[in-house]
Amino acid sequence: MVSKSLTFFSASSNKNNKLFWFSLSITFAVICGLLALKEGFSNEWVVHDDARQHVFWLLRYLDPELFVNDLIANYFQSVAPIGYSSLYRAAATIGINPLVFNKFLPSILGIICTYYCFAFCYKIYPVPFACFVASLIFNQIVWLKDDVISATPRAFVYPLLLAFLYYLSERYLLPCIATIALIGAFYPQAIFLCSGMLVLQLLRWQNKRLSFSRNSDDYYFCFMGLGVAVAVMLPYALSVSEFAPVITVEQARQLPEFYPKGRSAFFKDHWYSYYFGGGRSGMIPNSLWTPATTSFSLFLPILLSRRDRFPLLKKIQPNIRLLPQLIITSIFMFIMAHIFLFRLHLPSRYTGYSFRIILAIAAGIVISIITDSLLKQLQATKEQLPYFRLITQKILALIFLIAIAITLFLYPSFVNNFPSTKYKTGAIPQLYEFLQKQPKDTLIASLIEDTDNIPTFARRSILASREYAIPYHWGYYAEFRQRVVDLIQAQYT
């Protein structure tokens, strides 16, 4: 009864099976985290690409004399969410270097992602094998991109959004609103996704009609969540940044930085790639179908329309409606981000994270159903089918099972540099060591590429460099851009 051991069990009937698949999911997450740690500590001068922006200024918490009156450090500190900076500050308080903490944090976040991915999938489809597959695919998604590995604010989107979805599916009010508060503290843009999901809980599709819920608990849950969301976002809305205003669309269209090959490429030549392609403006990320197993998710609507042929689909719970609701909310916020361009930050941030969560869970469900069907074919007897057809069916089923297993478990071995950490290694250690010995108020001006690494490795201020040319707040970028122009003119005069 191989098929039964893989799929036909629930938490109430066999807790050991659920524990086995959950443990296997966590094991894979731990292995990925260890591989990332190995690369992170492979060299003294290794740092994540984005950590050079979002972590270097946190060294102030270890030494307040660093980066005094530093435009770049002040700017990145001003845009850091309070939860993110507080977490690193707490680590620095007990003596942990922010750059070291930045390398350990992704492994912890990866395990949290796996826990909530498995738990949320189980609320939708209580088949532990499917939850394991979803978690496995999601781990591959996480470690083939550099979001979680960056340990910057965007690294917290996956674990917190998955936690919100899980508590929402369970209707756990206090944990749900606590998660909303944490999302606001670590990655405020995702608050809009949570708010949209809460509002959609008030709608019901019944008798081919859209109507409002008649359950008073739904309204209480929604308004409590929205109240916390408003309370969390209000300080952001009322505060006035010293680097305001946010750049306007008209200003951005005048700057080459926003066009292809620019530092913050956004605008594109063709409308389709602008709205639906990858990059910062498009709805569909370039790596959405990585790993390739996410493509199995496309078959879920087809399978749902053939429930009579796949009995395992009966295990799908009403909570599956959360997946299309998340799609609707994400697309709505994507549109709003384009309407209020740059004031809600980048449109792609509202679809990229949520779409990957949806694809991983949908793919896990589909693969479990296909696996169950193939295993049943292997168990067929000659009384059910003619001998030749039976043998052919068993051979094909075995081939497909092996192909699925190879794709699931060995996919990372076919990918260069798994996990994809995007760590950068400093090229001039002698320069960093020399600059570390200079006065702490030293300001370095240079056009060489390795200037990007000086604030992180040498702990000294720089006049400007490409890594820090972030043009979304004109109060910062106008002065930064002028510095670059002046430096180039001085260099070549």
Wavefront OBJ file of the C-alpha trace (Angstrom):
o trace
v 0.000 0.000 0.000
v 2.653 2.501 -1.083
v 0.034 4.982 -2.285
v -1.734 5.005 1.044
v 1.478 5.542 2.971
v 2.282 8.592 0.860
v -1.005 10.389 0.562
v -4.080 8.934 2.228
v -3.641 9.998 5.795
v -4.468 13.023 7.914
v -3.231 14.446 11.184
v -6.000 12.730 13.109
v -5.382 9.289 11.617
v -1.613 9.185 11.548
v 0.373 11.891 13.300
v 3.635 10.039 12.700
v 3.276 10.420 8.940
v 2.699 14.143 9.263
v 5.688 14.451 11.590
v 7.860 12.489 9.150
v 7.100 14.735 6.172
v 7.348 17.883 8.284
v 10.742 16.794 9.649
v 11.938 16.088 6.123
v 10.852 19.584 5.071
v 12.730 21.204 7.955
v 15.794 19.055 7.215
v 15.978 20.400 3.673
v 15.672 23.961 4.964
v 18.496 23.365 7.453
v 20.742 21.915 4.735
v 20.178 24.943 2.502
v 20.905 27.260 5.411
v 24.147 25.458 6.187
v 25.265 25.696 2.547
v 24.618 29.441 2.638
v 26.531 29.797 5.913
v 29.469 27.909 4.449
v 29.708 30.387 1.588
v 29.096 33.381 3.826
v 32.029 32.532 6.071
v 34.319 31.261 3.312
v 36.284 34.506 3.354
v 36.795 37.413 5.730
v 35.793 39.883 3.022
v 32.435 38.404 1.999
v 29.157 40.315 2.162
v 25.769 40.045 0.504
v 25.205 42.435 -2.384
v 22.290 44.309 -0.770
v 23.806 44.188 2.708
v 26.276 46.765 1.460
v 23.327 49.185 1.389
v 21.146 48.067 4.263
v 23.607 46.743 6.849
v 26.793 48.824 6.733
v 25.229 51.775 8.585
v 24.169 49.422 11.405
v 27.842 49.330 12.407
v 26.985 52.618 14.131
v 25.368 50.517 16.856
v 28.773 49.003 17.629
v 30.709 52.250 17.254
v 28.755 55.564 17.366
v 31.770 57.391 15.947
v 31.360 55.721 12.568
v 29.653 57.485 9.637
v 29.035 60.751 11.492
v 27.170 63.244 9.251
v 27.333 60.693 6.440
v 24.679 61.417 3.796
v 24.556 57.815 2.563
v 24.402 56.226 6.016
v 21.779 58.720 7.168
v 19.609 58.002 4.142
v 19.635 54.214 4.449
v 19.003 54.490 8.173
v 16.003 56.745 7.482
v 14.362 54.245 5.110
v 14.991 51.199 7.315
v 11.763 49.849 8.890
v 11.752 50.087 12.672
v 11.455 46.349 13.254
v 14.416 45.605 11.017
v 16.723 48.187 12.597
v 15.577 47.213 16.118
v 16.382 43.554 15.513
v 19.908 44.349 14.371
v 20.307 46.849 17.191
v 19.324 44.188 19.730
v 21.945 41.855 18.262
v 24.576 44.609 18.392
v 23.655 45.325 22.028
v 24.799 41.832 23.005
v 27.964 42.208 20.954
v 27.019 40.559 17.650
v 28.490 42.339 14.648
v 25.649 43.301 12.238
v 27.592 41.858 9.313
v 27.930 38.520 11.123
v 24.301 38.568 12.224
v 23.360 39.243 8.592
v 24.868 35.869 7.605
v 23.195 33.814 10.346
v 19.726 35.336 10.001
v 18.812 33.766 6.599
v 19.125 30.220 7.966
v 16.653 31.064 10.729
v 14.266 32.782 8.325
v 14.437 29.781 5.976
v 13.281 27.437 8.742
v 10.431 29.801 9.684
v 9.366 29.949 6.022
v 9.306 26.156 5.853
v 7.269 25.818 9.039
v 4.545 28.204 7.920
v 4.525 26.965 4.329
v 3.896 23.410 5.550
v 1.298 24.556 8.082
v -0.584 26.791 5.638
v -0.610 24.120 2.935
v -1.983 21.627 5.479
v -4.915 23.941 6.215
v -5.742 23.981 2.506
v -5.009 20.348 1.729
v -4.359 18.064 4.728
v -2.125 15.594 2.909
v 1.335 15.714 4.531
v 3.123 14.478 1.412
v 1.660 17.403 -0.561
v 2.737 19.816 2.190
v 6.246 18.386 2.038
v 6.407 18.834 -1.743
v 5.107 22.402 -1.445
v 7.707 23.163 1.244
v 10.468 21.552 -0.812
v 9.581 23.596 -3.891
v 9.246 26.749 -1.817
v 12.671 26.176 -0.269
v 14.131 25.879 -3.737
v 12.385 29.132 -4.678
v 13.793 30.846 -1.588
v 17.352 29.643 -2.073
v 17.427 30.240 -5.828
v 16.713 33.919 -5.189
v 18.502 36.374 -2.964
v 15.558 37.732 -0.961
v 15.871 35.727 2.258
v 19.643 35.347 1.955
v 19.987 39.150 1.933
v 18.631 39.409 5.511
v 17.464 42.914 4.570
v 13.843 44.095 5.066
v 12.573 42.165 2.040
v 13.918 38.941 3.568
v 11.075 39.055 6.097
v 8.243 39.135 3.536
v 8.044 35.374 2.964
v 8.016 34.202 6.603
v 5.649 36.935 7.781
v 3.247 36.705 4.832
v 3.090 32.912 5.181
v 2.484 33.293 8.926
v -0.344 35.752 8.219
v -1.948 33.364 5.718
v -1.730 30.486 8.172
v -3.290 32.415 11.069
v -5.936 33.820 8.720
v -6.846 30.292 7.592
v -7.093 29.226 11.250
v -9.005 32.381 12.215
v -6.540 32.966 15.063
v -7.215 36.648 15.744
v -4.410 37.615 18.135
v -1.579 35.861 16.230
v -2.997 37.268 12.994
v -2.997 40.896 14.114
v 0.413 40.399 15.762
v 1.743 39.219 12.399
v 0.218 42.266 10.706
v 2.038 44.473 13.202
v 5.309 42.654 12.499
v 4.835 43.031 8.750
v 4.390 46.756 9.258
v 7.564 46.848 11.335
v 9.691 44.898 8.845
v 8.203 45.402 5.366
v 5.344 47.938 5.410
v 4.323 47.491 1.747
v 3.047 43.985 2.507
v 0.495 45.502 4.906
v -1.617 46.347 1.849
v -1.710 42.679 0.850
v -2.879 41.708 4.334
v -5.527 44.439 4.338
v -6.860 43.345 0.977
v -7.065 39.737 2.149
v -8.992 40.799 5.249
v -11.542 42.740 3.192
v -12.073 39.775 0.853
v -13.034 37.617 3.848
v -16.296 39.563 3.914
v -17.266 38.350 0.448
v -18.807 34.998 -0.430
v -19.444 33.311 -3.762
v -22.710 31.439 -3.426
v -25.184 30.259 -6.043
v -23.039 31.859 -8.740
v -23.443 35.223 -7.049
v -21.139 37.460 -5.058
v -22.566 38.430 -1.680
v -21.481 39.722 1.709
v -20.866 37.374 4.594
v -23.660 37.063 7.147
v -21.263 35.932 9.853
v -20.609 38.725 12.366
v -17.297 37.082 13.336
v -15.959 37.770 9.838
v -16.598 41.505 10.280
v -15.070 41.561 13.738
v -11.966 39.741 12.498
v -11.661 42.040 9.482
v -12.079 45.332 11.338
v -9.698 44.316 14.112
v -7.045 43.438 11.551
v -7.626 46.606 9.554
v -7.447 48.652 12.763
v -3.998 47.268 13.528
v -2.912 47.819 9.917
v -3.980 51.483 10.061
v -2.289 51.964 13.441
v 0.952 50.496 12.112
v 0.934 52.510 8.883
v -0.157 55.816 10.402
v 3.344 56.809 11.623
v 4.725 56.180 8.111
v 1.941 58.290 6.593
v 2.361 61.205 9.026
v 6.148 61.308 9.227
v 8.077 63.634 6.948
v 11.448 62.311 5.840
v 14.420 64.629 5.766
v 15.047 63.180 2.295
v 11.562 63.895 0.936
v 9.965 64.177 -1.503
v 9.544 60.852 -3.245
v 10.651 61.201 -6.859
v 7.821 61.894 -9.307
v 7.165 60.037 -12.546
v 8.011 63.180 -14.526
v 11.395 63.489 -12.788
v 12.137 59.780 -13.237
v 11.429 59.943 -16.974
v 14.142 62.597 -17.308
v 16.819 60.413 -15.717
v 18.764 57.712 -17.605
v 18.999 55.791 -14.307
v 15.410 54.602 -14.816
v 15.907 53.248 -18.330
v 17.446 49.938 -19.508
v 21.016 49.458 -18.246
v 20.442 52.221 -15.683
v 21.116 51.717 -11.968
v 17.392 51.471 -11.211
v 16.042 50.392 -14.602
v 12.272 50.752 -14.600
v 10.833 52.127 -17.827
v 10.849 49.890 -20.896
v 10.330 50.346 -24.622
v 7.360 47.992 -24.999
v 4.154 48.258 -22.942
v 3.807 44.507 -22.551
v 7.230 44.012 -20.979
v 6.665 47.151 -18.896
v 3.461 45.843 -17.289
v 3.848 42.074 -17.516
v 7.558 41.368 -17.905
v 10.165 41.047 -15.206
v 12.079 43.793 -13.484
v 10.752 46.469 -11.161
v 7.696 47.455 -13.199
v 6.318 44.111 -14.401
v 3.763 41.822 -12.805
v 5.490 38.525 -13.614
v 9.062 38.121 -12.293
v 11.690 36.686 -14.625
v 12.353 33.793 -12.245
v 8.699 33.009 -11.482
v 8.975 29.526 -12.996
v 12.194 28.669 -11.196
v 12.412 25.886 -10.166
v 10.676 24.233 -13.120
v 8.451 22.208 -10.775
v 6.373 25.339 -10.117
v 4.869 24.796 -13.579
v 2.863 21.874 -12.135
v 0.678 24.513 -10.464
v -0.889 25.340 -13.834
v -2.671 21.980 -13.799
v -4.570 22.633 -10.552
v -7.592 24.336 -12.195
v -7.772 21.446 -14.695
v -7.680 18.839 -11.936
v -10.325 20.690 -9.922
v -12.647 20.479 -12.893
v -12.213 16.673 -12.936
v -12.836 15.857 -9.294
v -14.624 12.661 -10.267
v -11.404 11.192 -11.665
v -9.184 12.198 -8.753
v -10.750 11.232 -5.395
v -7.851 12.792 -3.511
v -9.215 16.208 -4.489
v -11.988 15.654 -1.951
v -9.429 16.469 0.728
v -9.145 20.068 -0.483
v -10.560 22.413 2.162
v -12.631 25.587 1.698
v -9.521 27.542 2.718
v -8.223 27.068 -0.815
v -10.164 30.242 -1.612
v -7.312 32.133 0.055
v -5.097 31.432 -2.974
v -7.306 33.188 -5.568
v -7.994 35.926 -3.013
v -4.257 36.503 -2.688
v -3.971 36.690 -6.473
v -6.768 39.273 -6.635
v -5.245 41.360 -3.838
v -1.778 41.231 -5.377
v -2.980 42.299 -8.814
v -5.083 45.106 -7.299
v -2.077 46.453 -5.382
v 0.096 46.084 -8.484
v -2.341 48.331 -10.355
v -2.478 50.815 -7.475
v 1.317 50.949 -7.335
v 1.357 51.924 -11.008
v -1.355 54.538 -10.489
v 0.545 56.056 -7.535
v 3.936 55.272 -9.016
v 6.868 55.325 -6.561
v 4.665 56.510 -3.677
v 3.796 52.855 -3.018
v 7.324 51.865 -4.009
v 7.764 49.311 -6.822
v 4.760 47.542 -8.424
v 6.579 44.208 -8.788
v 6.938 43.930 -5.001
v 3.181 43.304 -4.722
v 3.103 40.261 -7.004
v 6.520 38.611 -6.950
v 6.431 37.296 -3.371
v 2.765 36.310 -3.263
v 2.769 34.604 -6.673
v 5.675 32.382 -5.641
v 3.863 31.283 -2.474
v 0.760 30.426 -4.505
v 2.708 28.488 -7.134
v 4.613 26.426 -4.559
v 1.464 25.345 -2.726
v -0.522 24.675 -5.906
v 2.375 22.652 -7.331
v 2.597 20.604 -4.120
v -1.101 19.711 -4.385
v -0.854 18.780 -8.078
v 2.283 16.653 -7.680
v 0.750 14.736 -4.780
v -2.346 13.962 -6.861
v -0.282 12.891 -9.875
v 1.955 10.777 -7.648
v -1.047 9.078 -6.097
v -2.498 8.334 -9.528
v 0.805 6.899 -10.806
v 1.237 4.729 -7.700
v -2.237 3.330 -8.201
v -1.287 2.378 -11.741
v 1.747 0.535 -10.399
v -0.539 -1.404 -8.067
v -2.989 -2.407 -10.811
v -3.404 -6.170 -11.331
v -3.837 -8.237 -14.480
v -7.484 -8.826 -13.576
v -8.109 -5.131 -14.191
v -6.295 -4.747 -17.515
v -4.934 -6.890 -20.378
v -1.389 -8.081 -19.640
v 0.421 -6.058 -22.350
v -1.449 -2.874 -21.481
v -0.818 -3.507 -17.803
v 2.957 -3.840 -18.307
v 3.073 -0.751 -20.536
v 1.091 1.256 -17.997
v 3.367 0.189 -15.142
v 6.525 1.062 -17.089
v 5.200 4.509 -18.039
v 4.018 5.155 -14.491
v 7.438 4.196 -13.124
v 9.203 6.457 -15.634
v 7.003 9.401 -14.702
v 7.522 8.777 -10.986
v 11.283 8.679 -11.406
v 11.180 11.864 -13.497
v 9.128 13.657 -10.816
v 11.464 12.450 -8.059
v 14.564 13.574 -9.969
v 13.019 16.956 -10.739
v 11.982 17.474 -7.122
v 15.042 16.285 -5.259
v 17.917 16.721 -7.700
v 16.912 20.014 -9.299
v 19.410 22.048 -7.200
v 22.274 19.862 -8.453
v 21.515 20.996 -12.017
v 21.707 24.659 -11.030
v 24.968 26.541 -10.858
v 25.751 27.999 -7.435
v 22.910 26.579 -5.359
v 22.015 28.239 -3.092
v 22.153 31.503 -5.000
v 23.580 33.825 -2.368
v 24.827 36.756 -4.467
v 27.615 37.240 -1.979
v 30.306 39.678 -3.012
v 33.978 39.259 -2.141
v 36.126 42.320 -1.570
v 38.869 42.538 -4.195
v 41.364 44.792 -2.344
v 41.801 43.640 1.288
v 45.000 45.660 1.655
v 43.072 48.843 0.866
v 40.357 48.054 3.442
v 42.943 47.354 6.125
v 44.782 50.578 5.304
v 41.610 52.689 5.431
v 40.563 51.114 8.742
v 43.648 52.730 10.273
v 42.683 56.207 9.099
v 40.648 58.652 11.250
v 36.990 57.667 11.550
v 35.817 60.902 9.936
v 37.811 60.190 6.754
v 35.853 60.679 3.516
v 36.980 58.659 0.485
v 36.271 59.802 -3.059
v 36.889 57.418 -5.944
v 35.312 56.226 -9.177
v 36.600 52.653 -9.027
v 34.005 49.884 -8.652
v 35.385 48.605 -5.368
v 34.356 51.858 -3.705
v 31.046 50.008 -3.179
v 32.784 47.841 -0.570
v 34.600 50.532 1.407
v 31.789 51.470 3.864
v 31.270 47.783 4.711
v 34.846 46.509 4.900
v 36.838 49.647 5.699
v 34.078 51.246 7.838
v 34.754 54.656 6.379
v 32.491 57.131 4.607
v 32.578 57.605 0.853
v 31.531 60.516 -1.299
v 29.538 58.386 -3.747
v 29.470 55.040 -5.579
v 27.126 53.107 -7.840
v 25.832 50.778 -5.106
v 24.305 53.683 -3.184
v 22.762 55.489 -6.167
v 19.166 54.798 -5.167
v 17.001 57.471 -6.812
v 13.566 57.115 -5.173
v 13.842 60.052 -2.732
v 14.783 63.263 -4.463
v 15.970 64.897 -1.238
v 18.736 62.295 -1.124
v 19.365 61.625 -4.780
v 19.617 65.238 -5.940
v 22.614 65.789 -3.653
v 24.048 62.326 -4.358
v 23.817 62.848 -8.121
v 25.519 66.215 -7.871
v 28.342 64.581 -5.929
v 28.821 62.076 -8.754
v 28.873 64.805 -11.406
v 31.375 66.868 -9.409
v 33.587 63.831 -8.790
v 33.652 62.881 -12.470
v 34.495 66.439 -13.468
v 37.280 66.603 -10.866
v 38.662 63.215 -11.923
v 38.933 64.111 -15.600
v 39.906 67.779 -15.308
l 1 2 3 4 5 6 7 8 9 10 11 12 13 14 15 16 17 18 19 20 21 22 23 24 25 26 27 28 29 30 31 32 33 34 35 36 37 38 39 40 41 42 43 44 45 46 47 48 49 50 51 52 53 54 55 56 57 58 59 60 61 62 63 64 65 66 67 68 69 70 71 72 73 74 75 76 77 78 79 80 81 82 83 84 85 86 87 88 89 90 91 92 93 94 95 96 97 98 99 100 101 102 103 104 105 106 107 108 109 110 111 112 113 114 115 116 117 118 119 120 121 122 123 124 125 126 127 128 129 130 131 132 133 134 135 136 137 138 139 140 141 142 143 144 145 146 147 148 149 150 151 152 153 154 155 156 157 158 159 160 161 162 163 164 165 166 167 168 169 170 171 172 173 174 175 176 177 178 179 180 181 182 183 184 185 186 187 188 189 190 191 192 193 194 195 196 197 198 199 200 201 202 203 204 205 206 207 208 209 210 211 212 213 214 215 216 217 218 219 220 221 222 223 224 225 226 227 228 229 230 231 232 233 234 235 236 237 238 239 240 241 242 243 244 245 246 247 248 249 250 251 252 253 254 255 256 257 258 259 260 261 262 263 264 265 266 267 268 269 270 271 272 273 274 275 276 277 278 279 280 281 282 283 284 285 286 287 288 289 290 291 292 293 294 295 296 297 298 299 300 301 302 303 304 305 306 307 308 309 310 311 312 313 314 315 316 317 318 319 320 321 322 323 324 325 326 327 328 329 330 331 332 333 334 335 336 337 338 339 340 341 342 343 344 345 346 347 348 349 350 351 352 353 354 355 356 357 358 359 360 361 362 363 364 365 366 367 368 369 370 371 372 373 374 375 376 377 378 379 380 381 382 383 384 385 386 387 388 389 390 391 392 393 394 395 396 397 398 399 400 401 402 403 404 405 406 407 408 409 410 411 412 413 414 415 416 417 418 419 420 421 422 423 424 425 426 427 428 429 430 431 432 433 434 435 436 437 438 439 440 441 442 443 444 445 446 447 448 449 450 451 452 453 454 455 456 457 458 459 460 461 462 463 464 465 466 467 468 469 470 471 472 473 474 475 476 477 478 479 480 481 482 483 484 485 486 487 488 489 490 491 492 493
